[in-house]
Amino acid sequence: MTGTTGCPGNQRSLSKALGGAALVVLLSAGLAACSYETPSPQPVAAKVSTQTQAATAPAETGRGSALGPVVSDSFGNADYYTTLPGDTPAIVAGSFRISEAKLAEFNGLQPGAPLTPGTKLRLIPAPGPITGAKGTAVVDANGIPTSYVVEPDDTLGGITYRFGLTEEQLAEANKVPYAYEKGNTYFIRTGKHLQLQKNLVDSRSGTGTSVNNSFGQAIFYTTVDGDSLDSLGYKFRCTTDQLLQYNPSLTTDRPIPAGTKVRLMPGELKIDGAQGSFTADTEGIPLTYTTAPGDTERQIEARFKAPDLEWANRPLTGTDRVWYDFSDLPSGELAPGQTISLALNKPIHKGPS
């Protein structure tokens, strides 16, 4: 299934999650760099940071703005609003950037009907299936959707609209770089359990030092107090399973000590389609790779978070995009025994063989 673009109703978001689109590849062995999407395990209901606060007017002042209590999800999206005296559908709809018609639809109101003070209004669609999102959702005690099971014919646009999320927020909640289809890799798949919220993380987390490769991809991170598998997963878009596979010393039942150097790519861990050996510099940044039988460009890129081998291996002459040889060009399978570059700043350029 291909996802559609997000719906206008998502403009009510009070805050946007940080962008971080990195290259995604679904590996047949279930192993990939943290920026590559793999199936999520069966989730438990997420712990949601639900905030009740006064709404902030987008531009207007005085009673042109809705100033009552707001219940927000873990991303700061306003999901519910409780009316005050003087509130009107126009004021509420304008404050949260939805149409009056949508506000009426979400709450079963007659268009233009006055609002009773103390009424808790939904700012996202009412519970239950809609076109593009017909599956079952779990909600917490505050009515915030926390997880969802994908049904046939669901779409990315339908899911994000139903739960008031952006595509980026959905990706972050599931610790993947993006949620749309790319390169025949589909995030939205029938039966898949999606997380709709982030778990709480320590405010000190995520401030450690990263080591990036020449493609700008973070491949190592040194932890600080407060870092956890969740905080690393959200920041670097690594699932918990991936982090545990790349770092055997980490466990789910113990905190991560400050100063721990965490690997964010398979690296030493061989994966299907990337079974060869490699060299690295003193910081552990991969430099060269020697191909093994069955290796493919896509899997080598995934193993080392090197999203464009082409630019590190340009031919000196001719019109071919790379100098190295393929044993099966349609599948991207490389001939074994070739030493290729994994670093843009240390390319290997050769003439055609």
Number of C-alpha atoms within 10 A of each C-alpha: 16 18 20 16 15 19 17 11 21 22 17 20 20 16 11 14 17 10 13 17 14 19 21 25 25 21 21 12 11 15 25 33 34 34 28 27 30 26 18 17 12 11 14 11 17 20 13 20 18 21 17 15 14 14 19 16 18 13 9 13 11 8 13 17 22 30 22 20 18 24 24 22 26 21 24 16 26 26 24 21 25 20 22 16 11 13 20 22 21 17 19 27 20 20 20 26 18 19 16 19 15 18 23 19 17 16 15 12 17 11 13 12 10 12 17 14 14 13 12 16 20 22 29 25 19 14 15 11 15 15 12 21 25 20 18 15 21 16 16 14 7 14 15 24 23 25 21 23 20 22 18 14 17 23 24 26 21 22 30 24 23 23 25 27 28 26 21 20 23 26 26 28 24 26 29 30 25 25 24 20 16 13 8 10 18 18 25 24 20 14 12 17 22 25 26 31 24 23 17 13 17 12 11 12 17 22 14 16 14 17 18 15 22 18 16 13 22 20 24 20 21 18 22 18 17 17 23 22 20 21 22 23 22 24 18 24 28 29 26 20 18 23 22 17 18 21 17 8 10 17 13 11 6 8 13 20 15 14 13 16 17 20 23 29 27 22 24 15 14 16 21 17 23 25 21 20 14 18 13 14 9 6 10 14 19 22 20 20 21 17 24 19 15 17 23 24 20 21 25 25 19 28 27 26 31 26 21 16 20 18 18 21 22 22 20 14 11 11 10 11 11 20 21 21 15 16 15 12 11 7 11 16 21 21 18 16 12 15 16 20 25 32 23 19 13 13 18 21 18 14 12 15 7
